[in-house]
């Protein structure tokens, strides 16, 4: 919020009223309703900035300790620009970016919710004893223990990916311009069922991939367990950056 009271305002930024800034991968695949990169998904204004050169391939194969490619530098620069333009907090369009959480928060000096994976420790504390969080990801072969540790999760968190040529993986990995929605939904549901079949102690699912959000509800209904995604995480994140007011006398606007 930029209003101090009803008579005084404070400047210092370029854009006002959009607390969340979203660092977007440099991609061209379709983004359907519910996707983090589909602007009407959000019930509040957001700021977007594309990190040029940050392809899905580069981001999902980046190593936490490999800064030689310039990828981290590009995210830090874009994040700082979003903050200067008006963002009070930052998120990203890829859960693999948990590996840059600390660097982004330190460099940009605002709260950062880099990855949906950061929900795992909290969700596990909500579950009955003996139950664990399972993760659905874009590509399980690329999601390493380092990604989980950077998110504050256990390195052995159960995970199932969408690789092996399925529709969901295909349209993202190959930058396809079209997607078969029914086939993509089927992939997500099959992945969720595989996760619960492989691990009989799954009490909730966290979706690493921000592009899975359009299918969260269908997955929840199919599996019968809570499913948490980047949409839920960023709504929670935004609630702290710009809390709801209740119009009490003397409240700020």
Secondary structure, DSSP 4 states (H G I P E B T S, - for coil): --BSSSS-B---SSS-S--EEEEEES--S---TTSTTSGGG-SS-EEEEEETT--HHHHHH--TT--TTSHHHHHHHHHHHHHHHT-SEEEES-GGGGGGHHHHHHHH-SEEE--GGGGHHHHHHHSPTT-EEEEEES-TTT--HHHHHHTTS-TT-EEEE-TTT-HHHHHHHTT-S---HHHHHHHHHHHHHHHHHH-TTEEEEEE--GGGGGGHHHHHHHH-SEEE-HHHHHHHHHHHHSPPP---TT---
